[in-house]
Amino acid sequence: MNHLSHRDLRNQPNERSRNASPASFNMATLDSLESQNDERIEGLGAKVRMLKDITVAIGDEVRESSKMLGSMVSSTKLLEY
């Protein structure tokens, strides 16, 4: 996944870093935030995989139901003649 790490962000000033003192925004804080971000990315990845599996299962069910409905319609047409 393409995301900026705290190492990439060190040289990019933002509102928070301009107002934060060096002691309050140290490497330990950055490492902790990076770790939290990595955990959240993994969690989102797991949720995406779960949604994909559900979507594939729904697609399989729709195809199977369509086949069954098609065969029922064909059987009904044969009975009409």
PASEBA-1860 file (N, C-alpha, C; in nm, 3 decimals):
! residues 81
1> MNHLSHRD> 0.085/-0.117/0.000/0.000/0.000/0.000/0.089/0.123/0.000 ~ 0.055/0.225/-0.073/0.138/0.343/-0.086/0.094/0.448/0.013 ~ 0.164/0.455/0.127/0.135/0.558/0.225/0.267/0.615/0.275 ~ 0.264/0.741/0.315/0.386/0.805/0.363/0.414/0.763/0.506 ~ 0.537/0.730/0.533/0.575/0.697/0.670/0.618/0.824/0.741 ~ 0.638/0.812/0.871/0.683/0.929/0.947/0.818/0.977/0.897 ~ 0.896/0.888/0.840/1.025/0.927/0.786/1.006/1.023/0.668 ~ 0.904/0.999/0.585/0.875/1.084/0.471/0.815/1.217/0.514
9> LRNQPNER> 0.745/1.216/0.625/0.673/1.335/0.669/0.761/1.432/0.748 ~ 0.877/1.388/0.793/0.963/1.473/0.876/0.996/1.604/0.808 ~ 1.017/1.603/0.679/1.059/1.723/0.607/0.942/1.799/0.546 ~ 0.819/1.758/0.576/0.701/1.826/0.523/0.628/1.894/0.638 ~ 0.643/2.025/0.652/0.576/2.092/0.763/0.425/2.091/0.745 ~ 0.356/2.077/0.854/0.210/2.088/0.852/0.167/2.167/0.975 ~ 0.040/2.193/0.987/-0.011/2.274/1.097/0.029/2.216/1.232 ~ 0.018/2.087/1.247/0.047/2.024/1.376/0.195/2.036/1.412
17> SRNASPAS> 0.284/2.011/1.316/0.427/2.014/1.346/0.477/2.156/1.367 ~ 0.417/2.256/1.306/0.459/2.395/1.327/0.424/2.441/1.468 ~ 0.313/2.389/1.522/0.268/2.432/1.654/0.319/2.342/1.766 ~ 0.374/2.227/1.733/0.418/2.133/1.835/0.563/2.160/1.871 ~ 0.593/2.144/1.997/0.732/2.159/2.040/0.806/2.030/2.007 ~ 0.939/2.036/1.993/1.015/1.915/1.961/0.994/1.804/2.064 ~ 0.975/1.840/2.189/0.957/1.738/2.293/0.824/1.665/2.280 ~ 0.721/1.734/2.233/0.589/1.672/2.225/0.569/1.591/2.097
25> FNMATLDS> 0.656/1.611/2.000/0.641/1.543/1.872/0.770/1.470/1.840 ~ 0.806/1.376/1.925/0.934/1.307/1.911/0.921/1.179/1.831 ~ 1.032/1.112/1.811/1.034/0.990/1.731/0.949/0.879/1.792 ~ 0.946/0.870/1.922/0.864/0.766/1.985/0.717/0.787/1.952 ~ 0.674/0.912/1.951/0.535/0.943/1.915/0.510/0.908/1.769 ~ 0.604/0.944/1.683/0.589/0.913/1.541/0.586/0.762/1.517 ~ 0.674/0.689/1.586/0.675/0.543/1.572/0.544/0.482/1.620 ~ 0.491/0.535/1.729/0.364/0.485/1.782/0.250/0.511/1.683
33> LESQNDER> 0.248/0.631/1.627/0.144/0.664/1.530/0.158/0.578/1.404 ~ 0.281/0.556/1.360/0.304/0.471/1.243/0.256/0.330/1.269 ~ 0.283/0.279/1.387/0.239/0.144/1.424/0.086/0.135/1.426 ~ 0.022/0.237/1.481/-0.125/0.239/1.483/-0.179/0.243/1.341 ~ -0.118/0.323/1.256/-0.163/0.329/1.116/-0.148/0.194/1.047 ~ -0.035/0.127/1.070/-0.013/-0.004/1.009/-0.119/-0.104/1.055 ~ -0.152/-0.103/1.184/-0.256/-0.192/1.237/-0.391/-0.163/1.173 ~ -0.422/-0.035/1.157/-0.550/0.002/1.096/-0.555/-0.037/0.949
41> IEGLGAKV> -0.443/-0.023/0.880/-0.437/-0.063/0.739/-0.460/-0.214/0.728 ~ -0.397/-0.291/0.816/-0.419/-0.437/0.816/-0.565/-0.470/0.843 ~ -0.626/-0.399/0.937/-0.768/-0.422/0.968/-0.857/-0.391/0.849 ~ -0.827/-0.281/0.782/-0.906/-0.246/0.663/-0.887/-0.349/0.553 ~ -0.764/-0.398/0.537/-0.738/-0.501/0.437/-0.819/-0.626/0.464 ~ -0.827/-0.664/0.591/-0.906/-0.782/0.628/-1.054/-0.761/0.596 ~ -1.104/-0.642/0.623/-1.244/-0.612/0.594/-1.270/-0.612/0.444 ~ -1.177/-0.560/0.366/-1.192/-0.560/0.220/-1.195/-0.703/0.167
49> RMLKDITV> -1.105/-0.789/0.220/-1.104/-0.930/0.177/-1.237/-0.997/0.213 ~ -1.290/-0.967/0.332/-1.417/-1.026/0.373/-1.530/-0.981/0.280 ~ -1.532/-0.851/0.248/-1.635/-0.800/0.157/-1.621/-0.861/0.017 ~ -1.499/-0.882/-0.027/-1.477/-0.946/-0.157/-1.532/-1.087/-0.156 ~ -1.503/-1.162/-0.049/-1.554/-1.299/-0.039/-1.706/-1.302/-0.039 ~ -1.767/-1.208/0.033/-1.914/-1.200/0.036/-1.968/-1.168/-0.103 ~ -1.903/-1.074/-0.171/-1.946/-1.034/-0.306/-1.935/-1.150/-0.403 ~ -1.826/-1.225/-0.395/-1.809/-1.342/-0.483/-1.918/-1.445/-0.453
57> AIGDEVRE> -1.948/-1.468/-0.325/-2.053/-1.564/-0.288/-2.189/-1.519/-0.340 ~ -2.217/-1.390/-0.331/-2.344/-1.337/-0.384/-2.350/-1.358/-0.534 ~ -2.239/-1.330/-0.605/-2.235/-1.351/-0.750/-2.259/-1.496/-0.786 ~ -2.197/-1.588/-0.710/-2.219/-1.731/-0.735/-2.365/-1.768/-0.714 ~ -2.424/-1.716/-0.608/-2.566/-1.745/-0.578/-2.656/-1.691/-0.688 ~ -2.628/-1.570/-0.736/-2.709/-1.510/-0.843/-2.700/-1.594/-0.970 ~ -2.578/-1.635/-1.006/-2.563/-1.718/-1.126/-2.637/-1.851/-1.112 ~ -2.624/-1.916/-0.996/-2.692/-2.044/-0.973/-2.844/-2.027/-0.976
65> SSKMLGSM> -2.891/-1.919/-0.913/-3.036/-1.894/-0.913/-3.087/-1.864/-1.054 ~ -3.007/-1.793/-1.132/-3.047/-1.762/-1.270/-3.058/-1.889/-1.353 ~ -2.961/-1.980/-1.334/-2.967/-2.108/-1.405/-3.093/-2.185/-1.367 ~ -3.120/-2.189/-1.236/-3.237/-2.263/-1.188/-3.365/-2.201/-1.242 ~ -3.372/-2.071/-1.239/-3.491/-2.002/-1.291/-3.505/-2.027/-1.441 ~ -3.394/-2.024/-1.512/-3.398/-2.052/-1.656/-3.449/-2.191/-1.686 ~ -3.404/-2.289/-1.606/-3.451/-2.426/-1.631/-3.599/-2.440/-1.592 ~ -3.644/-2.366/-1.491/-3.785/-2.371/-1.453/-3.871/-2.311/-1.564
73> VSSTKLLE> -3.824/-2.202/-1.623/-3.899/-2.138/-1.733/-3.903/-2.233/-1.852 ~ -3.792/-2.298/-1.883/-3.788/-2.393/-1.994/-3.884/-2.509/-1.970 ~ -3.887/-2.560/-1.848/-3.977/-2.671/-1.814/-4.122/-2.628/-1.827 ~ -4.153/-2.508/-1.785/-4.290/-2.457/-1.793/-4.332/-2.442/-1.938 ~ -4.243/-2.396/-2.024/-4.275/-2.380/-2.167/-4.301/-2.516/-2.231 ~ -4.225/-2.618/-2.191/-4.247/-2.754/-2.246/-4.383/-2.808/-2.204 ~ -4.427/-2.775/-2.085/-4.556/-2.823/-2.037/-4.672/-2.756/-2.109 ~ -4.651/-2.632/-2.156/-4.758/-2.560/-2.225/-4.787/-2.621/-2.362
81> Y> -4.693/-2.689/-2.421/-4.715/-2.744/-2.555/-4.767/-2.880/-2.547
END
